[in-house]
Amino acid sequence: MLDRATPVRPQALRAAPRRRAGALALAAVLTGGSAALAASLGTASAAAVNLLANAGFETGTLQGWTCAAGSVVTTPVHSGGYALSGAASASDTAQCSQTVTVQPNTTYTLAGWVQGSYVYLGATGTGVNASTWAPSATGWTQLSTTFKTGASTTSVTVFTHGWYGQGTYRADDLTLTGPADGSTSPSASTSPSVSASASASASASASTSASTSASASPSGSAGPTSGTGNGPGGDGKITVPGGVAVTRTTANAVVLKWNASTDSTDNYVGYKVWSKGQLVGTSMGTSIAVSSLLPGTAYTFTVQAYDKAGHASQQSAAVTATTAAAGAATPLRSAYFDQWSVYDAAYYPKNVDTSGAAAKLDVISYAFENIHPTNLNCFEAVKASDATHEDNPNAGDGAADAYADYQMDFSGAISVDGSADDWQQPLKGNFNQLRQLKAKNPNLRITLSLGGWTYSKYFSDAAATDASRKKLVSSCIDMFLKGNLPTGVAGDASGGAASAAGVFDGIDIDWEYPGSAGGHTGNHYSAADKANFTALLAEFRSQLDSYGASTGKRFLLTAALPSGQDKIQYIETDRIGAYLDYADVMTYDMHGAWDAKGPTNHQDPLHDSPADPTTPIAPGTRKYNVDTTLAAYTTGLPEYGIAGGFPANKIILGVPFYWRGWTGVQAGSDSGLYQSATGPTAAKPGSQEAGLAGWRELTPTAANTHWDPVTESAWIYDGTNFWTGDNPQAIQARGAYAKAKGLGGMFAFALENDDTSSTLLNAMSTSLG
């Protein structure tokens, strides 16, 4: 099956949806009724002591602790004779907690030894939100985190817990200690200590290859007035942000920074950025990249502090900036960031930055959001999909991951700017990290990808009428571009009006596939999809442009399109280009171990090969390869009823960062190529799907890596297992192909599958020159 399933989410975290009542599970803001054990620090000159009672559980009981599904065991233990054991279930993390008295403005260190999968250790309190975790601790593993209490902090609640559906965890020898000399250090400000830098993106030019280079000298200056006319006023319970300044400009973004405000009501402070009376972005910290701006255009901005209680400051002094002129067209470099990569892969937006990938990319598409099965709109939920079962027609119904999107607490160790999330802030999770990523890399634009393999079931219904199209489009723009995220999802307070404003720079439509039975089992489709897909894109373009005009921005509209001629025939190739900035053509998954017995073949051959034993695709005589795909979109394939007419410079050529595999393969005459197999390769720990592996999970060598000069494709063969995908040589060949054919650029699916050196992404970037 062509353009098949994307690599699935880790099953362990998909099997048991999170269930929470009240505040965040990871933030562990405890409800009333927990037993409190006060442990006084004594005087400021006292030596550091462990403030936790029964810290090693050596009483043989849970004395001093309040536990859900916890007990004391005698084996295994880290030291002494006892340890804590918690039985995490599908509906309970088996949290144990203890509340202790602390001093304000004081630094404390929390440490302990844990064992199990996804074990957390942390502390919460007024002005305190600290946590650390171990994704997989088969042996005893030490966790440690240091935090500073706020000006009004008098107690903190220390907690440890496992994770939903992950089974038993253990903890032992927990300590909460103060400074060695017991002294306190007054803070300079009573404002919240967390400053998770939020941002928006850098470039929203109408061209598919618009320059995102930064200008050498940012243009910005403080205005002579308070700027109160630039946006709504406030009630004065929060101080006005000071020191607002422009730090960088690109052709499509302006980066701002300012000094933190103070909330007299002791709430967490966020920030809204205004231009000409319109909200253009929000930030959880003291910087932002206001993105999707027009090249060579002057803008005036003010910043306003706000909290979730409804209080707001007056507008800051105004600053002005002029975006850089649009540069010469260059090939576009894009990649998908998978929503679920933060789980077993432990791949975060920070990795995109530290690996150097962010500096090499123009666009990142965040995958995926879903369409509600009855309301036919964009929505958020915490519900697992059944993505591992291809035969389940309802695998994606109602599934979504608000937790990964905007509820998950990021510690300083894994956040882009090094700041830990505060449990009170309206926006956390991947969304806030992507905003931080753009603040550091204003060359980036971030699009929100809707659909994908498992989430395409209801596109046909949502696109069926003018009214249903308008409803879907307006809901997606309202939720993800205007940033009006729902609150109370799975009992979590995150979200709220405009909480994610400015994070995303456009929408990516990944309908797999209009009019075709070749999508996921149970997908809805009809002959009307061909025209309705075009109409849906037209509606997105219209509403995106309307919203952009009101805010001085221009938003991207892109689509992930199939590469097989049997699916392209259901798309109006000669019409959709009028609405799209560009199309990510999924030129991969042409062959894989869904044909369990083979023959083995290349996942994405550039050209046809006379040795290819597969049957041509009816009703024509062509087989799957990139040459055929490109011809279908541009010049057309009359034998398949494909008109062509899609601009070549709007085609972004796709490369997979994952490989497809068969096992039980004989060598034959060419190291396993075009041979029969006994089935798919065994599932790898990371990808967790038979017949699939990320590039990072493979060990290519000169001896086991082979090259087909006819199709310009690579494969790996070890005598039994045959793997097909793109290594650096294959990606270089595809980059040269894209340039020779006048294509708009290249994209990759998906970033977490690359190795830690970004070998494949580097190859993609350099291949485009």
VOGU-3710 file (C-alpha; in Angstrom, 3 decimals, decimal comma):
1> mldratpvrp> 0,000/0,000/0,000  1,383/3,373/-1,007  1,935/6,303/1,367  1,159/4,008/4,196  1,069/4,446/7,953  3,385/6,974/9,432  5,547/5,608/12,242  3,125/5,046/15,098  3,090/6,462/18,590  4,751/4,401/21,311
11> qalraaprrr> 2,210/1,777/22,359  3,024/1,989/26,059  1,905/5,575/26,301  -0,920/5,143/23,840  -2,588/2,264/25,607  -3,700/4,142/28,696  -5,102/7,661/28,295  -4,232/9,989/31,141  -7,031/10,663/33,593  -6,730/13,577/36,004
21> agalalaavl> -9,096/15,590/38,189  -7,950/19,011/39,209  -4,488/20,282/38,393  -1,792/18,615/36,308  -0,581/15,155/37,177  2,977/16,010/36,311  2,862/19,317/38,161  1,343/17,304/41,004  -0,670/20,092/42,547  -2,300/18,074/45,256
31> tggsaalaas> -5,932/18,314/46,335  -6,953/18,796/49,929  -6,972/15,887/52,354  -3,326/14,871/52,068  -1,566/14,377/55,364  0,902/17,161/56,098  4,101/16,701/58,058  5,746/20,004/58,992  9,528/19,965/59,195  10,927/23,306/60,254
41> lgtasaaavn> 14,156/24,581/58,787  15,062/26,341/61,971  17,135/29,483/61,807  18,853/30,796/58,709  22,223/29,735/60,076  21,230/26,108/60,569  23,143/23,420/58,664  21,448/21,679/55,783  19,265/18,782/56,889  16,927/16,344/55,189
51> llanagfetg> 13,469/17,805/55,753  11,585/14,655/54,766  10,273/12,330/57,445  10,674/8,592/56,901  12,685/9,459/53,793  14,052/5,947/53,362  10,837/4,231/54,528  12,884/2,534/57,246  9,938/2,577/59,650  8,604/-0,240/57,507
61> tlqgwtcaag> 5,455/1,826/56,961  4,250/4,827/54,928  4,333/7,033/58,022  4,577/10,694/56,983  3,489/9,997/53,407  0,123/10,145/51,682  -0,007/7,503/48,986  -2,370/6,211/46,333  -1,729/2,547/45,564  1,556/2,604/47,514
71> svvttpvhsg> 3,167/0,151/49,905  6,485/-0,582/51,599  8,544/-3,520/50,326  11,683/-5,288/51,498  12,999/-6,049/48,026  14,284/-4,522/45,889  15,706/-1,680/47,982  18,399/0,869/47,297  19,736/0,810/50,858  18,539/-0,258/54,277
81> gyalsgaasa> 15,713/-2,698/54,675  12,741/-1,004/52,996  11,657/0,984/49,912  8,460/2,488/48,480  6,556/0,535/45,854  3,781/2,184/43,825  1,425/0,279/41,526  0,632/2,655/38,641  -2,443/1,616/36,674  -4,297/2,785/33,593
91> sdtaqcsqtv> -6,186/5,313/35,728  -3,754/6,140/38,568  -0,096/7,184/38,709  0,236/5,814/42,310  1,521/9,111/43,671  3,028/9,450/47,158  3,493/12,902/48,679  4,643/14,713/51,760  4,270/18,398/52,677  7,067/20,160/54,550
101> tvqpnttytl> 7,676/23,667/55,859  10,309/25,712/54,036  11,676/29,236/54,081  10,992/31,781/51,335  13,688/32,872/48,901  15,766/29,794/49,664  17,407/27,205/47,439  16,626/23,521/48,054  17,781/20,300/46,430  15,445/17,341/46,035
111> agwvqgsyvy> 17,004/13,958/45,273  16,181/10,280/45,436  16,680/6,857/43,904  14,005/5,350/41,638  13,364/2,231/39,614  10,761/1,601/36,869  9,345/3,185/33,703  8,503/6,892/33,722  9,144/7,593/37,396  8,810/11,195/38,548
121> lgatgtgvna> 10,206/13,135/41,522  9,224/16,730/42,175  8,005/19,489/44,452  5,200/22,039/44,155  4,086/25,026/46,148  3,476/28,758/45,836  6,044/29,915/43,295  7,568/26,422/43,076  7,189/23,851/40,329  10,167/21,508/40,064
131> stwapsatgw> 10,292/17,984/38,720  12,586/15,440/37,131  11,951/11,973/35,737  13,516/8,771/34,463  11,952/7,297/31,294  13,307/3,801/31,845  15,203/2,894/35,004  15,718/-0,863/35,006  18,155/-0,492/37,892  18,258/2,038/40,691
141> tqlsttfktg> 18,719/5,495/39,149  19,312/8,737/40,994  17,146/11,761/40,241  17,930/15,269/41,423  16,529/18,753/40,921  17,269/22,108/42,559  14,736/24,909/43,004  14,356/28,233/44,766  11,282/29,096/46,788  9,349/32,286/46,098
151> asttsvtvft> 8,983/35,338/48,299  5,762/33,992/49,843  6,554/30,269/49,872  6,153/28,680/53,319  5,676/25,034/52,356  6,197/22,660/49,466  4,729/19,280/48,669  7,275/16,680/47,619  5,912/13,916/45,398  6,955/10,831/43,521
161> hgwygqgtyr> 4,816/8,810/41,134  4,848/6,478/38,159  2,882/6,837/34,946  -0,445/5,633/33,608  -0,301/2,001/32,565  3,435/1,670/33,195  3,170/-0,712/36,152  5,094/-0,808/39,395  7,734/1,777/40,273  9,947/2,030/43,357
171> addltltgpa> 11,581/4,893/45,240  14,050/5,006/48,119  16,368/7,322/50,045  14,587/10,581/49,226  16,082/13,842/50,467  15,043/17,494/50,528  17,918/19,654/51,737  18,576/23,383/51,952  21,804/25,338/51,351  24,874/23,990/53,074
181> dgstspsast> 25,141/27,111/55,254  21,378/27,372/55,752  21,346/30,958/54,534  18,675/32,562/52,430  19,175/34,899/49,515  16,464/37,539/48,983  15,084/37,623/45,491  15,184/40,773/43,445  11,572/40,434/42,397  8,408/38,763/43,564
191> spsvsasasa> 7,443/37,900/40,019  7,234/34,243/39,060  10,671/32,723/38,503  9,759/30,756/35,404  10,382/32,583/32,168  9,620/30,046/29,492  10,403/32,055/26,401  7,589/31,870/23,926  7,787/32,812/20,339  6,196/32,919/16,976
201> sasasastsa> 7,716/32,138/13,644  9,850/33,893/11,226  8,684/33,792/7,686  5,332/33,711/5,971  6,110/34,880/2,474  3,775/33,952/-0,346  6,682/32,388/-2,211  7,463/28,748/-1,533  11,133/29,610/-1,252  11,065/33,046/0,304
211> stsasaspsg> 14,223/34,111/2,081  14,242/33,750/5,857  17,677/35,252/6,348  18,010/37,660/9,237  18,859/41,272/8,646  22,194/42,401/9,979  20,831/45,288/12,020  17,450/45,046/13,744  15,384/48,201/13,515  13,736/49,046/16,821
221> sagptsgtgn> 13,321/51,950/19,207  11,258/52,792/22,267  8,388/55,112/21,554  7,891/58,350/23,477  4,494/57,335/24,848  3,092/54,424/26,849  1,523/52,942/23,761  -1,850/52,576/25,475  -3,625/53,205/22,180  -2,087/50,084/20,629
231> gpggdgkitv> -4,254/47,646/22,554  -6,730/47,423/25,420  -5,954/48,851/28,829  -5,701/46,901/32,094  -6,700/47,156/35,732  -3,197/47,951/36,956  -2,863/44,932/39,262  0,154/43,853/37,187  3,089/46,164/36,542  3,742/47,367/33,003
241> pggvavtrtt> 6,425/45,395/31,140  9,517/47,560/30,853  12,538/47,619/28,603  10,688/46,414/25,507  13,221/46,153/22,694  13,667/44,661/19,246  16,564/42,195/19,201  16,349/40,804/15,670  14,366/41,072/12,450  14,001/38,828/9,419
251> anavvlkwna> 11,884/39,221/6,309  8,940/37,706/8,167  9,577/38,077/11,901  10,466/40,544/14,613  11,980/39,265/17,879  11,064/41,241/20,994  12,246/41,032/24,590  11,223/42,864/27,772  11,585/42,850/31,545  9,278/40,740/33,693
261> stdstdnyvg> 6,180/42,228/35,297  4,938/41,641/38,854  1,399/40,531/39,714  0,098/41,962/42,995  -2,381/39,077/43,221  0,455/36,489/43,157  -0,760/34,841/39,936  1,436/33,601/37,116  2,128/36,363/34,585  1,960/35,858/30,816
271> ykvwskgqlv> 2,259/38,434/28,072  0,266/39,567/25,050  1,812/41,441/22,143  -0,316/43,960/20,238  0,046/45,777/16,935  -2,479/48,306/15,616  -5,008/47,160/18,178  -4,734/43,499/17,166  -3,320/40,661/19,244  -0,383/39,223/17,279
281> gtsmgtsiav> 1,102/36,815/19,807  1,263/35,658/23,405  4,260/34,553/25,425  4,798/32,648/28,647  8,174/34,351/29,096  9,884/37,627/28,317  10,628/37,181/24,627  8,761/36,336/21,446  9,246/36,138/17,705  6,202/37,816/16,167
291> ssllpgtayt> 6,018/35,916/12,910  4,141/35,577/9,604  4,846/39,273/9,024  5,122/40,881/5,596  8,605/41,614/4,181  9,787/45,216/4,062  6,960/46,446/6,281  7,018/48,731/9,344  5,286/47,513/12,509  4,645/49,018/15,946
301> ftvqaydkag> 4,307/46,735/18,973  3,333/47,032/22,621  3,427/44,339/25,317  0,797/43,779/27,998  1,118/41,491/31,019  -1,890/39,393/32,024  -2,935/36,521/34,275  -5,668/33,885/34,152  -7,646/35,679/36,863  -8,436/38,402/34,340
311> hasqqsaavt> -6,001/41,052/35,561  -3,826/42,938/33,074  -1,264/45,712/33,014  -1,432/48,837/30,946  0,291/48,687/27,552  4,068/49,036/27,487  5,967/51,744/25,688  5,790/51,128/21,961  8,638/49,900/19,795  8,832/50,017/16,025
321> attaaagaat> 10,596/47,710/13,610  10,751/47,187/9,873  11,043/43,662/8,544  13,825/42,912/6,080  13,178/42,907/2,367  12,404/39,538/0,807  15,582/37,849/-0,343  16,328/35,869/-3,464  14,422/32,607/-3,806  16,186/29,560/-2,384
331> plrsayfdqw> 15,072/25,904/-2,115  12,761/25,320/0,826  13,861/22,938/3,579  11,106/21,498/5,736  10,528/18,623/8,161  7,787/17,157/10,311  7,964/17,126/14,114  5,803/14,338/15,519  3,564/15,203/18,458  4,385/11,871/20,122
341> svydaayypk> 8,175/12,106/19,757  8,411/13,482/23,317  7,473/10,077/24,722  9,621/6,982/24,147  11,901/8,706/21,632  12,536/11,502/24,178  12,918/13,875/21,230  11,916/17,415/22,161  11,868/20,767/20,388  15,106/21,410/22,282
351> nvdtsgaaak> 16,712/18,608/20,254  15,730/20,413/17,066  17,700/23,400/18,348  20,755/21,719/19,874  21,226/19,348/16,920  21,497/22,308/14,573  18,375/21,242/12,664  16,444/24,419/13,491  19,077/26,620/11,867  18,900/24,587/8,637
361> ldvisyafen> 15,096/24,486/8,277  12,617/27,018/6,928  9,427/25,253/8,042  8,505/22,640/10,646  5,117/20,946/10,388  3,715/19,777/13,719  1,946/16,432/13,257  -0,961/15,722/13,804  -4,315/17,131/14,886  -7,620/15,368/14,263
371> ihptnlncfe> -11,172/16,108/13,071  -13,975/15,458/15,545  -16,109/12,469/14,434  -19,500/14,099/15,028  -18,872/17,851/15,188  -16,489/17,756/12,204  -14,291/20,488/13,650  -10,828/20,892/15,126  -10,741/19,850/18,773  -8,511/18,806/21,665
381> avkasdathe> -8,804/15,799/23,968  -6,686/13,322/25,869  -7,623/10,081/24,203  -5,351/7,428/22,748  -5,663/6,258/19,173  -5,462/2,601/18,222  -2,799/3,280/15,627  -1,189/-0,148/15,896  -4,278/-1,914/14,523  -4,615/-1,268/10,825
391> dnpnagdgaa> -7,829/-3,299/10,762  -9,656/-1,076/13,274  -11,925/1,278/11,294  -12,358/3,505/14,350  -8,680/3,693/15,305  -8,553/7,487/15,319  -12,108/8,376/16,319  -12,020/11,170/18,902  -8,308/10,659/19,549  -6,090/13,625/20,385
401> dayadyqmdf> -3,220/14,483/22,709  -3,786/17,792/24,464  -1,258/16,662/27,041  1,628/16,606/24,558  0,289/19,712/22,816  -0,064/22,158/25,694  -0,407/20,476/29,110  2,892/18,642/29,600  5,326/20,273/32,037  8,806/20,674/30,590
411> sgaisvdgsa> 11,685/20,796/33,051  14,572/23,156/32,509  16,729/20,259/31,348  14,546/19,571/28,302  13,161/23,018/27,493  14,502/25,075/24,615  15,482/28,111/26,691  16,390/26,211/29,883  13,417/27,407/31,937  11,009/25,042/33,680
421> ddwqqplkgn> 7,285/25,366/33,129  5,162/26,759/35,943  2,042/24,750/36,676  -0,081/27,913/36,484  0,984/29,053/33,019  -1,748/28,765/30,393  0,480/27,186/27,763  2,984/24,391/28,277  3,817/21,271/26,284  5,075/21,164/22,717
431> fnqlrqlkak> 3,253/24,346/21,740  5,160/26,468/24,234  8,431/24,773/23,308  7,864/25,464/19,624  7,317/29,099/20,498  10,610/29,116/22,390  12,269/27,414/19,428  11,182/30,213/17,119  12,323/32,904/19,532  15,830/31,442/19,199
441> npnlritlsl> 15,459/30,655/15,485  13,297/33,321/13,823  14,154/31,803/10,456  11,557/29,130/11,296  7,878/28,996/10,482  5,711/26,376/12,187  2,610/24,935/10,549  -0,079/22,816/12,181  -0,676/19,564/10,290  -4,239/18,271/10,263
451> ggwtyskyfs> -4,954/14,635/9,468  -2,287/12,052/8,726  -2,708/8,323/8,241  -4,799/7,623/11,350  -6,688/10,943/11,493  -8,039/11,253/7,903  -11,306/9,370/8,384  -13,625/12,386/8,543  -12,082/14,733/5,974  -14,629/13,629/3,366
461> daaatdasrk> -17,539/14,500/5,683  -16,061/17,833/6,757  -15,375/18,854/3,145  -18,770/17,766/1,796  -20,668/21,073/1,905  -19,925/24,769/1,939  -21,276/25,006/5,490  -19,211/22,070/6,770  -16,048/23,423/5,119  -16,550/26,849/6,681
471> klvsscidmf> -17,139/25,238/10,084  -13,991/23,109/9,975  -11,753/25,891/8,717  -12,977/28,505/11,189  -12,604/26,076/14,097  -9,009/25,228/13,145  -8,023/28,878/12,728  -9,723/29,831/15,986  -8,064/27,070/17,990  -4,577/26,896/16,518
481> lkgnlptgva> -3,820/30,268/14,899  -5,797/32,576/17,170  -4,718/30,231/19,955  -8,058/29,820/21,740  -7,284/26,445/23,299  -9,949/24,720/25,396  -9,469/24,542/29,145  -10,492/21,687/31,410  -9,419/18,965/28,967  -8,995/15,822/31,115
491> gdasggaasa> -9,329/18,063/34,160  -6,381/20,273/33,254  -6,554/24,060/33,611  -4,111/24,761/30,769  -5,305/26,651/27,722  -7,627/29,613/27,482  -8,319/32,531/25,199  -5,352/33,409/22,968  -3,043/31,186/25,033  -1,399/29,849/21,848
501> agvfdgidid> -1,746/32,966/19,685  1,192/33,303/17,333  2,612/29,802/17,744  1,587/28,587/14,288  2,182/30,233/10,938  -0,268/28,270/8,873  -2,105/25,012/8,259  -0,895/21,834/6,565  -3,655/19,564/5,201  -2,716/15,871/5,247
511> weypgsaggh> -5,829/14,144/3,885  -4,889/10,522/3,150  -6,586/10,290/0,639  -9,400/12,151/-1,163  -11,663/9,827/-3,159  -9,502/6,771/-2,562  -10,012/3,474/-0,794  -6,249/3,327/-0,252  -6,265/5,069/3,121  -6,692/3,637/6,606
521> tgnhysaadk> -9,369/0,982/7,074  -12,703/2,684/7,692  -11,849/6,030/6,100  -14,811/7,810/4,554  -14,448/8,700/0,865  -16,606/9,484/-2,152  -16,364/10,544/-5,780  -17,235/14,091/-4,668  -13,952/14,318/-2,749  -12,071/15,357/-5,886
531> anftallaef> -13,898/18,675/-6,184  -14,465/19,025/-2,445  -10,741/18,804/-1,680  -10,157/21,780/-3,958  -13,050/23,622/-2,331  -11,671/22,882/1,131  -8,289/24,335/0,184  -10,028/27,391/-1,257  -11,899/27,907/2,013  -8,721/27,589/4,065
541> rsqldsygas> -6,965/30,082/1,771  -9,853/32,553/2,032  -10,135/32,465/5,823  -6,361/32,465/6,370  -6,003/35,528/4,165  -8,877/37,285/5,909  -7,424/36,700/9,364  -3,950/37,630/8,123  -5,184/40,927/6,703  -6,597/41,894/10,109
551> tgkrflltaa> -3,273/41,273/11,858  -0,765/42,400/9,242  0,313/38,820/8,547  0,221/36,228/5,790  -0,242/32,579/6,742  0,954/29,485/4,930  -1,381/26,888/3,462  0,288/23,623/2,471  -0,814/20,068/1,802  0,789/16,644/2,025
561> lpsgqdkiqy> -0,112/14,930/-1,240  0,152/11,285/-2,358  2,810/10,024/-4,742  0,951/7,083/-6,278  -0,828/7,669/-9,566  -3,757/5,553/-8,321  -4,385/8,244/-5,681  -3,298/11,348/-7,578  -6,093/10,603/-10,078  -8,613/11,724/-7,447
571> ietdrigayl> -7,035/15,178/-7,067  -7,593/18,228/-9,273  -3,887/18,720/-9,936  -4,543/21,625/-12,269  -6,572/23,619/-9,721  -5,219/23,133/-6,205  -1,959/25,003/-6,860  -3,862/28,283/-6,905  -4,531/27,959/-3,171  -1,384/26,290/-1,863
581> dyadvmtydm> 1,927/27,914/-1,012  3,447/24,520/-1,733  2,748/20,784/-1,547  4,731/18,185/0,400  4,556/15,276/-2,050  5,003/12,063/-0,086  7,498/10,378/-2,404  8,128/7,427/-0,091  6,328/4,297/1,165  6,050/3,034/-2,402
591> hgawdakgpt> 7,037/-0,420/-1,184  7,195/-2,011/2,247  6,537/-5,140/4,276  2,749/-4,786/4,120  3,586/-7,020/1,127  4,831/-9,478/3,699  6,245/-12,051/1,290  7,884/-9,457/-0,909  9,371/-9,085/-3,321  11,724/-6,691/-1,598
601> nhqdplhdsp> 11,920/-3,329/-3,327  12,984/0,269/-2,902  10,826/2,479/-0,713  11,274/5,517/-2,989  12,955/4,733/-6,327  13,692/7,851/-8,343  13,428/6,001/-11,650  11,924/2,855/-13,098  14,097/-0,251/-13,331  13,690/-3,046/-15,884
611> adpttpiapg> 14,533/-5,458/-13,062  11,570/-4,337/-10,922  9,252/-7,389/-10,762  6,141/-5,575/-9,498  2,954/-5,330/-11,556  2,233/-1,945/-13,181  -0,501/0,148/-11,595  -3,789/-0,154/-13,499  -5,235/1,170/-15,704  -1,905/2,382/-17,122
621> trkynvdttl> 1,449/0,670/-17,492  3,555/2,649/-15,023  4,991/1,446/-11,740  5,611/3,459/-8,594  8,620/5,794/-8,814  9,365/9,483/-8,370  9,591/10,146/-12,109  6,000/8,959/-12,503  4,866/11,060/-9,534  6,430/14,224/-10,917
631> aayttglpey> 4,957/13,643/-14,363  1,499/13,109/-12,871  1,509/16,463/-11,080  3,171/18,574/-13,765  2,551/17,322/-17,305  -0,201/14,860/-16,447  -0,818/11,152/-17,075  -3,796/10,785/-19,463  -3,936/7,011/-19,017  -4,827/7,617/-15,359
641> giaggfpank> -7,067/10,620/-15,987  -4,567/12,973/-14,354  -4,503/16,470/-15,847  -1,181/17,683/-14,436  -0,811/21,452/-14,260  0,628/21,719/-10,745  3,603/24,137/-10,677  6,919/22,301/-10,326  8,317/25,075/-8,120  5,553/24,398/-5,584
651> iilgvpfywr> 6,453/20,703/-5,275  8,486/19,851/-2,176  10,069/16,412/-2,603  9,680/14,100/0,402  12,370/11,859/1,893  11,785/9,380/4,733  13,980/9,394/7,813  12,671/5,889/8,552  13,263/2,603/6,733  11,027/-0,322/5,748
661> gwtgvqagsd> 12,205/-3,890/6,280  11,660/-7,564/5,430  13,216/-10,642/7,022  13,911/-14,139/5,737  15,378/-12,702/2,553  17,783/-14,729/0,415  20,708/-12,940/-1,201  19,779/-13,778/-4,786  21,919/-12,121/-7,435  21,938/-8,624/-5,902
671> sglyqsatgp> 22,220/-8,723/-2,100  18,542/-9,366/-1,398  17,035/-6,870/-3,863  13,793/-8,015/-5,543  13,732/-11,258/-3,509  10,955/-13,016/-1,621  10,695/-12,738/2,169  9,102/-14,552/5,083  7,614/-11,412/6,626  8,374/-7,995/8,087
681> taakpgsqea> 11,421/-7,424/10,248  10,910/-7,586/14,007  9,783/-4,404/15,738  12,541/-2,130/17,006  12,364/-0,651/20,528  11,918/2,882/19,225  9,589/2,527/16,264  7,672/-0,371/17,887  6,232/-1,596/14,591  7,215/-4,676/12,602
691> glagwreltp> 8,826/-3,799/9,295  9,798/-0,290/10,402  12,894/1,360/11,889  14,157/4,877/12,306  17,514/5,665/10,725  18,838/6,114/14,265  18,002/2,472/15,019  20,024/0,999/12,169  23,743/0,251/11,949  24,751/0,718/8,314
701> taanthwdpv> 28,277/-0,264/7,347  30,239/-0,268/4,116  29,757/-4,022/3,963  25,980/-4,154/4,426  24,984/-0,985/2,515  24,271/-1,262/-1,202  23,516/1,143/-4,057  21,317/0,777/-7,113  22,567/3,176/-9,813  19,457/2,625/-11,954
711> tesawiydgt> 16,933/3,884/-9,391  19,518/5,891/-7,386  18,447/4,129/-4,211  20,172/2,575/-1,198  19,417/-0,501/0,847  20,872/-2,417/3,785  21,162/-6,205/3,710  22,743/-8,358/6,436  22,120/-11,785/4,933  18,622/-12,117/6,384
721> nfwtgdnpqa> 17,088/-8,670/6,845  16,534/-6,254/3,960  16,005/-2,550/4,762  14,951/0,113/2,260  15,199/3,851/2,832  17,389/6,892/2,256  20,955/7,173/3,489  23,020/10,338/2,892  23,965/9,203/-0,623  20,323/8,662/-1,570
731> iqargayaka> 19,299/12,012/-0,096  22,066/13,780/-1,998  20,755/12,173/-5,191  17,238/13,378/-4,448  18,460/16,882/-3,735  20,233/16,966/-7,070  17,058/15,637/-8,700  14,910/18,339/-7,071  17,223/21,083/-8,297  17,485/19,649/-11,802
741> kglggmfafa> 13,696/19,421/-12,097  13,097/22,945/-10,766  11,244/21,753/-7,679  10,591/24,005/-4,695  12,710/22,078/-2,199  12,667/19,017/0,050  10,992/17,875/3,255  11,603/15,016/5,667  9,338/12,779/7,708  10,165/12,898/10,566
751> lenddtsstl> 12,834/14,556/12,690  12,964/12,104/15,616  14,036/9,298/13,277  17,352/10,965/12,428  20,460/10,236/14,494  21,854/12,599/17,127  24,284/14,080/14,598  21,420/15,019/12,220  23,168/13,039/9,500  20,158/12,851/7,192
761> lnamstslg> 18,994/16,411/7,741  22,490/17,700/7,077  22,551/15,694/3,844  19,187/17,154/2,811  20,298/20,706/3,532  23,636/20,478/1,746  22,113/18,681/-1,243  20,000/21,754/-1,986  23,009/24,049/-1,980
//
